[in-house]
Amino acid sequence: MPDHVDSHHNTHFLPRINTYITLFCQKNNIPVRGQTNYIESFYGIPSIKSLSIDNLINILRNLPEGISELVCHPGFANTDLKSKYSRERELELKTLTSQEIIHEIDRLKIKLINWNDFNKKKSIT
């Protein structure tokens, strides 16, 4: 079973399929993207400037209460990756792993979790 359900450009919210996704996830106790604070302002389209350390620190300092999901696509560009977003992936990775960001996460006492942790929190609350 998947640890969560999401879709490219959130197509799982489309009315024709959302009912089925919701029923499946409820039946199997699987979270669906959309049950978190969805942060999509750290994304290199339309502007690569959003991938800056300063922007990410601003996002971290202004997170709402609860669990937030930072939408990003970090990775390494190579000849096998056919994407118009290759350069941005490497910049995202560099920003996310920078010492400034690691320090800020620690300073703000932000706990990084994965979807399995989200499932555990959901069943406790």
Number of C-alpha atoms within 10 A of each C-alpha: 5 10 15 16 17 14 10 6 7 11 12 20 17 10 9 10 11 13 13 12 18 17 11 13 17 12 9 11 14 21 21 19 17 14 12 14 15 13 16 12 15 21 20 19 12 7 10 14 13 17 23 18 20 14 15 21 15 11 16 18 13 9 15 11 7 7 17 17 18 18 12 18 17 19 16 15 15 10 7 6 11 9 11 8 14 17 16 22 21 16 19 25 16 17 20 18 13 12 12 15 17 13 11 15 16 12 9 10 9 13 8 11 11 10 17 14 11 18 15 10 11 13 8 7 5
